[in-house]
Amino acid sequence: MISKIGVVGAGQMGNGIAQVAAGVGFSVVMTDVSSAQLERGLQTIAASCDRLIKKEKMTDAEKKALLGRIQTGTSLDALKDCELVIEAATENIDLKLKIFSELDRVVNPQALLCSNTSSISITKIAGATKRPEKVAGMHFMNPVPLMTLVEGIRGLQTADETFKAVAAVAEKMGKVFIEGRDMPGFIVNRILMPMINEAFYALYEGIASPKGIDEAMKLGTNQPMGPLTLADFIGLDTCLAIMNVLHDGLGDSKYRPCPLLVKYVEAGWMGRKSGRGVYSY
């Protein structure tokens, strides 16, 4: 039975995963190369708990207990005793392969290793380790504390017992675990990212203003958030990275990233996190 979970990365996905895991009783070790990022991650978790307290969904004592279950470290060595490690680093294949190779070296050989990648091949990631049968995809949605879906991705080498254990952890966290094939973009991003990319083409071609595109999609298709607003929320660099994975992995021109999306990322306009994307924040 898994009781101690490691999280690699203290950004918006990593700290969300850490919060949810600690909230249901797991001991958590959250790591990041930046001690400042770890501190920001803990502050984000505390602020999220405060919002739940305000809504009377959590007590001060529960917040204190949750935070008490989270340890931090700036080295992957801090994860050596974890029984399951979830990588939530930047969506960059070379970085992920490096992390998994290092995790394989330092973490208990019996431990399971998961990636929160939103598009990259789990089979390829598992190939960077000497325990590919113990590697799976565990793709959480943003924001993690609010979104109930976890996409479960089985690599070519993933053992049945590994996948069952990962599913059990997701379900203990209160998530709905849905299995998808190890194909570029999996389920959600295979459908969502081309829609966001097409919204950028609509803007690029002057079909409507950013606000017009978003309002039309909200009112016309009953989406809670327009695609350009959502892109800013996700991060335009992440959207571009996923479109490149789809384009390279599937070889179909319909997945070609919109030139305007490329330009925004080149300009450093990454969305909410940088203060400027399609919109200014």
C-alpha atoms as a printed R data frame, in Angstrom:
    type eleno elety resid chain resno       x      y       z
1   ATOM     1    CA   MET     A     1   0.000  0.000   0.000
2   ATOM     2    CA   ILE     A     2   1.474  3.332  -1.065
3   ATOM     3    CA   SER     A     3   1.784  5.887   1.756
4   ATOM     4    CA   LYS     A     4   4.641  8.214   0.706
5   ATOM     5    CA   ILE     A     5   4.519 10.172  -2.545
6   ATOM     6    CA   GLY     A     6   7.202 12.307  -4.160
7   ATOM     7    CA   VAL     A     7   6.495 15.225  -6.481
8   ATOM     8    CA   VAL     A     8   9.125 16.657  -8.850
9   ATOM     9    CA   GLY     A     9   8.419 20.339  -9.476
10  ATOM    10    CA   ALA     A    10   6.744 22.925  -7.242
11  ATOM    11    CA   GLY     A    11   5.033 24.932  -9.990
12  ATOM    12    CA   GLN     A    12   1.276 25.182 -10.508
13  ATOM    13    CA   MET     A    13   0.874 21.479 -11.309
14  ATOM    14    CA   GLY     A    14   3.398 20.161  -8.788
15  ATOM    15    CA   ASN     A    15   2.125 22.118  -5.806
16  ATOM    16    CA   GLY     A    16  -1.462 21.207  -6.746
17  ATOM    17    CA   ILE     A    17  -0.610 17.495  -6.822
18  ATOM    18    CA   ALA     A    18   1.241 17.829  -3.504
19  ATOM    19    CA   GLN     A    19  -1.757 19.579  -1.916
20  ATOM    20    CA   VAL     A    20  -4.271 16.965  -3.054
21  ATOM    21    CA   ALA     A    21  -2.013 14.054  -2.030
22  ATOM    22    CA   ALA     A    22  -1.327 15.517   1.434
23  ATOM    23    CA   GLY     A    23  -5.010 16.379   1.790
24  ATOM    24    CA   VAL     A    24  -6.031 12.717   1.697
25  ATOM    25    CA   GLY     A    25  -3.333 11.558   4.100
26  ATOM    26    CA   PHE     A    26  -0.283 10.729   1.980
27  ATOM    27    CA   SER     A    27   3.140 11.826   3.240
28  ATOM    28    CA   VAL     A    28   4.539 14.057   0.495
29  ATOM    29    CA   VAL     A    29   8.037 15.156  -0.496
30  ATOM    30    CA   MET     A    30   7.963 18.041  -2.997
31  ATOM    31    CA   THR     A    31  11.225 18.866  -4.757
32  ATOM    32    CA   ASP     A    32  12.376 21.640  -7.050
33  ATOM    33    CA   VAL     A    33  15.790 22.884  -8.150
34  ATOM    34    CA   SER     A    34  14.785 26.327  -6.831
35  ATOM    35    CA   SER     A    35  14.300 26.875  -3.090
36  ATOM    36    CA   ALA     A    36  12.398 30.079  -3.966
37  ATOM    37    CA   GLN     A    37  10.010 28.052  -6.133
38  ATOM    38    CA   LEU     A    38   9.498 25.600  -3.278
39  ATOM    39    CA   GLU     A    39   8.605 28.488  -0.970
40  ATOM    40    CA   ARG     A    40   6.165 29.885  -3.573
41  ATOM    41    CA   GLY     A    41   4.679 26.413  -3.941
42  ATOM    42    CA   LEU     A    42   4.053 26.123  -0.205
43  ATOM    43    CA   GLN     A    43   2.552 29.627  -0.143
44  ATOM    44    CA   THR     A    44   0.230 28.658  -3.005
45  ATOM    45    CA   ILE     A    45  -0.902 25.543  -1.122
46  ATOM    46    CA   ALA     A    46  -1.501 27.582   2.045
47  ATOM    47    CA   ALA     A    47  -3.514 30.179   0.095
48  ATOM    48    CA   SER     A    48  -5.560 27.425  -1.551
49  ATOM    49    CA   CYS     A    49  -6.319 25.969   1.891
50  ATOM    50    CA   ASP     A    50  -7.339 29.433   3.132
51  ATOM    51    CA   ARG     A    51  -9.877 29.683   0.306
52  ATOM    52    CA   LEU     A    52 -11.306 26.288   1.307
53  ATOM    53    CA   ILE     A    53 -11.493 27.435   4.948
54  ATOM    54    CA   LYS     A    54 -13.366 30.558   3.845
55  ATOM    55    CA   LYS     A    55 -15.855 28.328   2.019
56  ATOM    56    CA   GLU     A    56 -16.115 26.140   5.148
57  ATOM    57    CA   LYS     A    57 -14.742 23.110   3.267
58  ATOM    58    CA   MET     A    58 -11.674 22.864   5.506
59  ATOM    59    CA   THR     A    59 -10.767 23.755   9.085
60  ATOM    60    CA   ASP     A    60  -7.617 25.493  10.380
61  ATOM    61    CA   ALA     A    61  -6.603 22.221  12.032
62  ATOM    62    CA   GLU     A    62  -6.952 20.327   8.724
63  ATOM    63    CA   LYS     A    63  -4.838 22.966   6.967
64  ATOM    64    CA   LYS     A    64  -2.126 22.632   9.611
65  ATOM    65    CA   ALA     A    65  -2.183 18.830   9.307
66  ATOM    66    CA   LEU     A    66  -2.039 19.005   5.497
67  ATOM    67    CA   LEU     A    67   0.969 21.336   5.489
68  ATOM    68    CA   GLY     A    68   2.613 19.170   8.141
69  ATOM    69    CA   ARG     A    69   2.521 16.199   5.766
70  ATOM    70    CA   ILE     A    70   4.576 18.049   3.090
71  ATOM    71    CA   GLN     A    71   8.372 18.031   3.203
72  ATOM    72    CA   THR     A    72  10.527 19.811   0.612
73  ATOM    73    CA   GLY     A    73  13.973 19.402  -0.930
74  ATOM    74    CA   THR     A    74  16.105 20.858  -3.708
75  ATOM    75    CA   SER     A    75  17.587 17.484  -4.695
76  ATOM    76    CA   LEU     A    76  15.961 14.367  -6.128
77  ATOM    77    CA   ASP     A    77  17.831 12.468  -3.412
78  ATOM    78    CA   ALA     A    78  15.081 13.655  -1.037
79  ATOM    79    CA   LEU     A    79  12.719 11.248  -2.868
80  ATOM    80    CA   LYS     A    80  14.756  8.084  -2.231
81  ATOM    81    CA   ASP     A    81  12.244  6.544   0.211
82  ATOM    82    CA   CYS     A    82   9.075  7.449  -1.720
83  ATOM    83    CA   GLU     A    83   6.914  4.588  -2.997
84  ATOM    84    CA   LEU     A    84   5.484  6.609  -5.893
85  ATOM    85    CA   VAL     A    85   7.058  9.655  -7.545
86  ATOM    86    CA   ILE     A    86   5.077 11.968  -9.844
87  ATOM    87    CA   GLU     A    87   7.148 14.167 -12.154
88  ATOM    88    CA   ALA     A    88   5.527 17.534 -12.889
89  ATOM    89    CA   ALA     A    89   8.375 19.447 -14.534
90  ATOM    90    CA   THR     A    90   8.250 21.613 -17.675
91  ATOM    91    CA   GLU     A    91   6.847 19.956 -20.823
92  ATOM    92    CA   ASN     A    92  10.278 19.309 -22.357
93  ATOM    93    CA   ILE     A    93  11.234 15.822 -23.511
94  ATOM    94    CA   ASP     A    94  14.978 16.159 -22.863
95  ATOM    95    CA   LEU     A    95  14.376 17.468 -19.349
96  ATOM    96    CA   LYS     A    96  11.925 14.661 -18.561
97  ATOM    97    CA   LEU     A    97  14.267 11.953 -19.841
98  ATOM    98    CA   LYS     A    98  17.058 13.401 -17.685
99  ATOM    99    CA   ILE     A    99  14.809 13.503 -14.608
100 ATOM   100    CA   PHE     A   100  13.601  9.922 -15.063
101 ATOM   101    CA   SER     A   101  17.128  8.630 -15.573
102 ATOM   102    CA   GLU     A   102  18.136 10.349 -12.311
103 ATOM   103    CA   LEU     A   103  15.004  9.168 -10.459
104 ATOM   104    CA   ASP     A   104  15.760  5.611 -11.553
105 ATOM   105    CA   ARG     A   105  19.192  5.965  -9.971
106 ATOM   106    CA   VAL     A   106  18.194  7.504  -6.629
107 ATOM   107    CA   VAL     A   107  14.679  6.248  -5.823
108 ATOM   108    CA   ASN     A   108  13.973  2.869  -4.201
109 ATOM   109    CA   PRO     A   109  14.075  0.224  -7.000
110 ATOM   110    CA   GLN     A   110  10.590 -1.010  -6.038
111 ATOM   111    CA   ALA     A   111   9.035  2.470  -6.318
112 ATOM   112    CA   LEU     A   112   6.688  3.466  -9.138
113 ATOM   113    CA   LEU     A   113   7.566  6.440 -11.338
114 ATOM   114    CA   CYS     A   114   4.860  8.527 -13.025
115 ATOM   115    CA   SER     A   115   4.879 11.525 -15.337
116 ATOM   116    CA   ASN     A   116   2.297 14.290 -15.379
117 ATOM   117    CA   THR     A   117   3.222 14.966 -19.020
118 ATOM   118    CA   SER     A   118   0.296 16.259 -21.059
119 ATOM   119    CA   SER     A   119   1.495 14.887 -24.410
120 ATOM   120    CA   ILE     A   120   4.890 13.137 -24.405
121 ATOM   121    CA   SER     A   121   5.236  9.380 -24.958
122 ATOM   122    CA   ILE     A   122   5.213  7.400 -21.711
123 ATOM   123    CA   THR     A   123   6.899  4.541 -23.571
124 ATOM   124    CA   LYS     A   124   9.818  6.840 -24.417
125 ATOM   125    CA   ILE     A   125  10.019  8.234 -20.874
126 ATOM   126    CA   ALA     A   126   9.971  4.696 -19.421
127 ATOM   127    CA   GLY     A   127  12.818  3.769 -21.769
128 ATOM   128    CA   ALA     A   128  15.094  6.190 -19.884
129 ATOM   129    CA   THR     A   129  14.864  3.901 -16.829
130 ATOM   130    CA   LYS     A   130  15.839  0.355 -15.901
131 ATOM   131    CA   ARG     A   131  12.329 -0.204 -14.487
132 ATOM   132    CA   PRO     A   132  10.070  0.559 -17.482
133 ATOM   133    CA   GLU     A   133   7.420 -1.834 -16.156
134 ATOM   134    CA   LYS     A   134   7.054  0.479 -13.119
135 ATOM   135    CA   VAL     A   135   6.485  3.679 -15.159
136 ATOM   136    CA   ALA     A   136   3.089  5.145 -16.129
137 ATOM   137    CA   GLY     A   137   1.452  8.418 -17.103
138 ATOM   138    CA   MET     A   138  -0.641 10.251 -14.518
139 ATOM   139    CA   HIS     A   139  -1.893 13.425 -16.193
140 ATOM   140    CA   PHE     A   140  -3.682 15.750 -13.774
141 ATOM   141    CA   MET     A   141  -5.747 18.718 -14.960
142 ATOM   142    CA   ASN     A   142  -5.146 22.330 -13.929
143 ATOM   143    CA   PRO     A   143  -6.032 23.521 -11.296
144 ATOM   144    CA   VAL     A   144  -5.381 20.162  -9.629
145 ATOM   145    CA   PRO     A   145  -7.392 20.734  -6.422
146 ATOM   146    CA   LEU     A   146 -10.546 21.565  -8.428
147 ATOM   147    CA   MET     A   147 -10.381 19.349 -11.524
148 ATOM   148    CA   THR     A   148 -11.460 15.741 -11.056
149 ATOM   149    CA   LEU     A   149  -9.891 14.059 -14.103
150 ATOM   150    CA   VAL     A   150  -6.630 12.128 -14.167
151 ATOM   151    CA   GLU     A   151  -5.683 10.604 -17.514
152 ATOM   152    CA   GLY     A   152  -3.966  7.273 -16.914
153 ATOM   153    CA   ILE     A   153  -1.489  6.341 -19.635
154 ATOM   154    CA   ARG     A   154   0.018  2.902 -19.923
155 ATOM   155    CA   GLY     A   155   3.362  2.722 -21.742
156 ATOM   156    CA   LEU     A   156   4.228 -0.279 -23.885
157 ATOM   157    CA   GLN     A   157   6.166 -1.752 -20.950
158 ATOM   158    CA   THR     A   158   3.853 -0.767 -18.038
159 ATOM   159    CA   ALA     A   159   2.901 -3.738 -15.847
160 ATOM   160    CA   ASP     A   160  -0.738 -4.350 -14.907
161 ATOM   161    CA   GLU     A   161   0.038 -4.128 -11.181
162 ATOM   162    CA   THR     A   162   1.735 -0.747 -11.711
163 ATOM   163    CA   PHE     A   163  -1.282  0.636 -13.519
164 ATOM   164    CA   LYS     A   164  -3.694 -0.680 -10.890
165 ATOM   165    CA   ALA     A   165  -1.638  0.890  -8.101
166 ATOM   166    CA   VAL     A   166  -1.521  4.251  -9.908
167 ATOM   167    CA   ALA     A   167  -5.291  4.138 -10.481
168 ATOM   168    CA   ALA     A   168  -5.854  3.394  -6.789
169 ATOM   169    CA   VAL     A   169  -3.751  6.410  -5.757
170 ATOM   170    CA   ALA     A   170  -5.658  8.709  -8.142
171 ATOM   171    CA   GLU     A   171  -8.988  7.442  -6.822
172 ATOM   172    CA   LYS     A   172  -7.875  7.907  -3.204
173 ATOM   173    CA   MET     A   173  -7.149 11.529  -4.173
174 ATOM   174    CA   GLY     A   174 -10.802 11.821  -5.197
175 ATOM   175    CA   LYS     A   175 -10.049 11.812  -8.921
176 ATOM   176    CA   VAL     A   176 -11.742 10.007 -11.800
177 ATOM   177    CA   PHE     A   177  -9.088  7.883 -13.534
178 ATOM   178    CA   ILE     A   178  -9.649  7.423 -17.268
179 ATOM   179    CA   GLU     A   179  -7.281  5.296 -19.335
180 ATOM   180    CA   GLY     A   180  -6.024  6.647 -22.645
181 ATOM   181    CA   ARG     A   181  -3.648  5.225 -25.253
182 ATOM   182    CA   ASP     A   182  -0.021  6.312 -25.318
183 ATOM   183    CA   MET     A   183  -0.481  8.511 -28.376
184 ATOM   184    CA   PRO     A   184   0.586 12.173 -28.778
185 ATOM   185    CA   GLY     A   185  -1.679 14.408 -26.672
186 ATOM   186    CA   PHE     A   186  -3.521 11.436 -25.102
187 ATOM   187    CA   ILE     A   187  -7.287 12.221 -24.852
188 ATOM   188    CA   VAL     A   188  -7.823 15.776 -23.662
189 ATOM   189    CA   ASN     A   189  -4.996 17.584 -25.440
190 ATOM   190    CA   ARG     A   190  -5.522 15.651 -28.682
191 ATOM   191    CA   ILE     A   191  -8.898 17.445 -28.840
192 ATOM   192    CA   LEU     A   192  -8.311 20.627 -26.820
193 ATOM   193    CA   MET     A   193  -5.015 21.899 -28.251
194 ATOM   194    CA   PRO     A   194  -6.097 21.860 -31.921
195 ATOM   195    CA   MET     A   195  -9.144 23.916 -30.829
196 ATOM   196    CA   ILE     A   196  -6.885 26.453 -29.080
197 ATOM   197    CA   ASN     A   197  -4.544 26.460 -32.088
198 ATOM   198    CA   GLU     A   198  -7.520 27.099 -34.392
199 ATOM   199    CA   ALA     A   199  -8.583 30.012 -32.159
200 ATOM   200    CA   PHE     A   200  -5.121 31.498 -32.735
201 ATOM   201    CA   TYR     A   201  -5.598 31.029 -36.498
202 ATOM   202    CA   ALA     A   202  -8.939 32.855 -36.222
203 ATOM   203    CA   LEU     A   203  -7.138 35.727 -34.472
204 ATOM   204    CA   TYR     A   204  -4.210 35.569 -36.933
205 ATOM   205    CA   GLU     A   205  -6.604 35.831 -39.889
206 ATOM   206    CA   GLY     A   206  -8.556 38.691 -38.319
207 ATOM   207    CA   ILE     A   207 -11.843 36.782 -38.112
208 ATOM   208    CA   ALA     A   208 -12.639 38.470 -34.788
209 ATOM   209    CA   SER     A   209 -10.978 40.178 -31.824
210 ATOM   210    CA   PRO     A   210  -9.630 38.048 -28.951
211 ATOM   211    CA   LYS     A   211 -12.638 38.993 -26.830
212 ATOM   212    CA   GLY     A   212 -14.984 38.293 -29.757
213 ATOM   213    CA   ILE     A   213 -13.511 34.825 -30.313
214 ATOM   214    CA   ASP     A   214 -13.733 33.950 -26.620
215 ATOM   215    CA   GLU     A   215 -17.244 35.302 -26.128
216 ATOM   216    CA   ALA     A   216 -18.496 33.542 -29.283
217 ATOM   217    CA   MET     A   217 -17.146 30.187 -28.096
218 ATOM   218    CA   LYS     A   218 -18.525 30.681 -24.588
219 ATOM   219    CA   LEU     A   219 -22.000 31.690 -25.769
220 ATOM   220    CA   GLY     A   220 -22.120 29.437 -28.826
221 ATOM   221    CA   THR     A   221 -20.773 26.213 -27.322
222 ATOM   222    CA   ASN     A   222 -21.452 26.740 -23.594
223 ATOM   223    CA   GLN     A   223 -17.771 26.588 -22.603
224 ATOM   224    CA   PRO     A   224 -17.014 28.222 -19.241
225 ATOM   225    CA   MET     A   225 -13.868 29.894 -20.590
226 ATOM   226    CA   GLY     A   226 -12.962 31.036 -24.112
227 ATOM   227    CA   PRO     A   227 -10.070 29.202 -25.851
228 ATOM   228    CA   LEU     A   228  -7.710 32.191 -25.867
229 ATOM   229    CA   THR     A   229  -8.327 32.903 -22.166
230 ATOM   230    CA   LEU     A   230  -7.756 29.211 -21.489
231 ATOM   231    CA   ALA     A   231  -4.509 29.272 -23.489
232 ATOM   232    CA   ASP     A   232  -3.252 32.159 -21.336
233 ATOM   233    CA   PHE     A   233  -4.226 30.208 -18.224
234 ATOM   234    CA   ILE     A   234  -2.412 27.043 -19.381
235 ATOM   235    CA   GLY     A   235   0.644 28.950 -20.661
236 ATOM   236    CA   LEU     A   236   1.261 29.665 -24.342
237 ATOM   237    CA   ASP     A   237   4.662 27.944 -24.162
238 ATOM   238    CA   THR     A   238   2.957 24.766 -22.932
239 ATOM   239    CA   CYS     A   239   0.321 25.004 -25.685
240 ATOM   240    CA   LEU     A   240   3.054 25.401 -28.308
241 ATOM   241    CA   ALA     A   241   5.056 22.491 -26.878
242 ATOM   242    CA   ILE     A   242   2.001 20.213 -27.069
243 ATOM   243    CA   MET     A   243   1.189 21.323 -30.631
244 ATOM   244    CA   ASN     A   244   4.776 20.516 -31.629
245 ATOM   245    CA   VAL     A   245   4.442 17.039 -30.075
246 ATOM   246    CA   LEU     A   246   1.181 16.479 -31.997
247 ATOM   247    CA   HIS     A   247   2.668 17.788 -35.260
248 ATOM   248    CA   ASP     A   248   5.923 15.814 -34.959
249 ATOM   249    CA   GLY     A   249   4.324 12.658 -33.554
250 ATOM   250    CA   LEU     A   250   1.362 12.397 -35.927
251 ATOM   251    CA   GLY     A   251   2.906 14.005 -39.021
252 ATOM   252    CA   ASP     A   252  -0.334 15.671 -40.097
253 ATOM   253    CA   SER     A   253  -0.318 19.302 -41.274
254 ATOM   254    CA   LYS     A   254  -3.571 19.972 -39.408
255 ATOM   255    CA   TYR     A   255  -1.505 20.054 -36.205
256 ATOM   256    CA   ARG     A   256   0.904 22.757 -37.479
257 ATOM   257    CA   PRO     A   257   1.260 25.402 -34.732
258 ATOM   258    CA   CYS     A   258  -0.241 28.753 -35.705
259 ATOM   259    CA   PRO     A   259   2.538 31.264 -36.579
260 ATOM   260    CA   LEU     A   260   0.930 33.791 -34.223
261 ATOM   261    CA   LEU     A   261   1.189 31.364 -31.297
262 ATOM   262    CA   VAL     A   262   4.870 30.833 -32.171
263 ATOM   263    CA   LYS     A   263   5.465 34.626 -32.281
264 ATOM   264    CA   TYR     A   264   3.795 35.205 -28.910
265 ATOM   265    CA   VAL     A   265   6.043 32.593 -27.287
266 ATOM   266    CA   GLU     A   266   9.123 34.052 -28.995
267 ATOM   267    CA   ALA     A   267   8.139 37.450 -27.567
268 ATOM   268    CA   GLY     A   268   7.988 35.966 -24.063
269 ATOM   269    CA   TRP     A   269   4.209 36.431 -23.933
270 ATOM   270    CA   MET     A   270   3.452 33.194 -22.095
271 ATOM   271    CA   GLY     A   271   0.065 34.116 -20.606
272 ATOM   272    CA   ARG     A   272  -0.946 34.745 -17.013
273 ATOM   273    CA   LYS     A   273   2.353 33.555 -15.548
274 ATOM   274    CA   SER     A   274   4.351 36.202 -17.461
275 ATOM   275    CA   GLY     A   275   1.768 38.996 -17.144
276 ATOM   276    CA   ARG     A   276   1.109 39.074 -20.885
277 ATOM   277    CA   GLY     A   277  -0.264 36.600 -23.388
278 ATOM   278    CA   VAL     A   278  -3.252 37.144 -25.662
279 ATOM   279    CA   TYR     A   279  -4.403 39.439 -22.859
280 ATOM   280    CA   SER     A   280  -2.506 41.593 -20.332
281 ATOM   281    CA   TYR     A   281  -2.653 40.702 -16.629
